[in-house]
Amino acid sequence: MSIVPADEGQITLANWRQHPQMEWSYRNVREVLPTANIARSSTPVALPRSPRYLDEIPFADLKGEKRTVADALRSTHVDGFLVLHRGRTVTEWYAHGLAPDAQHLIFSVSKSIAGTVGGILTGQGRLDPEAPVVRYLPELKASVYGGCTVRHLLDMSVSEAD
């Protein structure tokens, strides 16, 4: 169950992606916009952990100023930060009410994940980018994806007008 902000009128379609409203709306997007739930596996597997302390790793920000990972996370609007290395969780960080088991809007991050998985499966010979999508998902035959190849999806060149 989500916690509604004190003033329910403060979240609107005009401001839900702006700070500070986004701290609530990104975790409660279903109360702002119509969405489709993509359920996780009924038997999720926890990734093994190899904790590393990354907070003090230095880098130069966009202005060329020296900062650390911890500085950047605390001074920006980042809600969550997770680093995986070789299939192991190295570090996790959460803010603004986010928790490891909470839902959160991920915008186009899903495109990066899907593209990476597509590349891995192609490299393993388990996915043919030139094959019709319906080879892998026959239930999509009557949809806009029915005439598309996997490459169309990976290139994000599919639309209702196609």
C-alpha positions in Angstrom: 0.0 0.0 0.0 1.4 3.4 -0.9 1.5 6.5 1.2 -0.4 9.4 -0.4 1.3 12.8 0.0 -0.2 15.1 2.6 -1.7 17.3 0.0 -3.2 14.9 -2.6 -3.6 17.8 -5.0 0.1 18.5 -5.4 0.7 15.6 -7.9 -0.6 16.5 -11.3 0.1 15.3 -14.9 1.9 18.6 -15.3 4.3 18.1 -12.4 4.6 14.4 -11.6 8.1 14.2 -13.2 9.5 17.3 -11.4 11.3 17.4 -8.1 10.0 17.1 -5.3 6.8 15.5 -6.6 8.8 12.7 -8.5 10.1 11.4 -5.2 6.5 10.1 -4.5 5.1 9.7 -8.0 8.0 7.4 -9.4 7.2 4.9 -6.6 3.4 5.3 -7.1 3.0 5.9 -10.8 -0.1 3.7 -10.9 -1.9 6.3 -8.9 -0.9 9.0 -11.5 -1.1 7.2 -14.9 -2.7 4.0 -16.3 0.0 1.3 -16.4 0.4 -2.4 -17.0 1.9 -4.5 -14.3 4.7 -6.8 -15.4 4.8 -9.3 -12.6 8.1 -10.7 -11.4 8.7 -14.4 -11.3 6.7 -16.4 -8.8 10.0 -17.9 -7.7 12.5 -15.0 -7.8 16.2 -15.8 -7.1 18.2 -13.5 -4.9 21.6 -12.6 -6.5 24.6 -13.5 -4.5 26.3 -10.6 -2.7 30.0 -9.5 -2.8 29.8 -6.2 -0.9 32.3 -3.5 -1.7 32.5 0.0 -0.3 32.2 2.3 -3.3 31.2 5.5 -1.5 34.6 7.2 -1.6 35.4 6.4 -5.3 36.4 9.8 -6.8 35.4 11.2 -10.2 35.2 14.5 -11.9 31.6 15.8 -12.4 30.3 17.7 -15.5 31.9 20.9 -14.2 35.2 19.1 -13.7 34.9 19.2 -9.9 36.1 16.3 -7.8 33.3 14.3 -6.2 32.7 10.9 -4.7 30.0 8.4 -5.4 28.5 9.2 -2.0 28.5 12.9 -2.7 26.8 12.4 -6.1 24.1 10.1 -4.7 23.3 12.4 -1.7 23.2 15.7 -3.7 21.1 14.5 -6.7 17.6 13.2 -7.0 18.7 9.6 -7.2 16.2 7.2 -5.5 18.2 4.0 -5.9 21.6 2.8 -6.9 22.6 -0.8 -7.5 25.9 -2.1 -8.9 26.1 -5.7 -10.2 29.5 -7.2 -11.1 29.7 -10.7 -12.6 26.2 -11.6 -11.4 26.8 -10.5 -7.8 25.3 -7.5 -6.0 28.3 -5.2 -5.1 26.4 -2.3 -3.5 22.9 -0.9 -3.0 21.8 2.5 -1.9 18.2 3.8 -1.5 16.7 7.2 -0.7 13.4 9.2 -0.8 11.3 6.3 0.6 12.5 3.6 -1.9 13.2 0.2 -0.6 14.7 -3.0 -2.2 11.3 -4.6 -2.6 9.4 -1.5 -3.7 8.2 -0.8 -7.2 9.7 2.2 -9.0 9.3 3.6 -12.5 12.4 2.8 -14.6 11.6 4.7 -17.8 14.0 3.7 -20.6 16.3 1.6 -18.5 14.2 -1.3 -19.7 15.4 -0.6 -23.2 19.0 -1.0 -22.1 18.3 -4.2 -20.2 16.3 -5.7 -23.2 19.0 -4.7 -25.6 21.8 -6.2 -23.5 19.8 -9.4 -23.0 19.1 -9.5 -26.8 22.8 -9.1 -27.6 23.7 -11.9 -25.2 21.1 -14.3 -26.6 22.2 -13.4 -30.1 25.8 -14.1 -29.3 24.8 -17.4 -27.8 22.9 -18.3 -31.0 19.6 -18.4 -29.2 18.0 -15.3 -30.8 18.0 -14.4 -34.5 17.6 -10.6 -34.9 16.4 -11.0 -38.4 13.6 -13.5 -37.5 10.0 -12.5 -37.2 8.9 -11.6 -33.7 6.2 -14.2 -33.9 8.8 -17.0 -34.1 9.4 -16.3 -30.4 6.0 -14.8 -29.4 3.3 -16.3 -31.7 0.6 -14.7 -29.6 1.6 -11.3 -31.1 0.6 -12.3 -34.7 -2.5 -10.1 -34.7 -0.8 -7.1 -33.1 1.4 -4.3 -34.5 4.3 -6.6 -33.9 3.0 -9.4 -36.1 4.9 -8.2 -39.2 8.1 -7.1 -37.4 11.5 -8.7 -36.9 13.3 -8.9 -33.7 15.7 -6.3 -35.1 12.7 -3.8 -35.4 12.2 -4.2 -31.7 15.8 -3.9 -30.8 16.1 -0.8 -33.0 12.8 0.6 -31.5 11.5 1.1 -35.0 8.0 -0.2 -34.5 4.9 2.0 -34.3 1.2 1.8 -34.9 1.7 3.5 -38.2 4.1 0.9 -39.5 
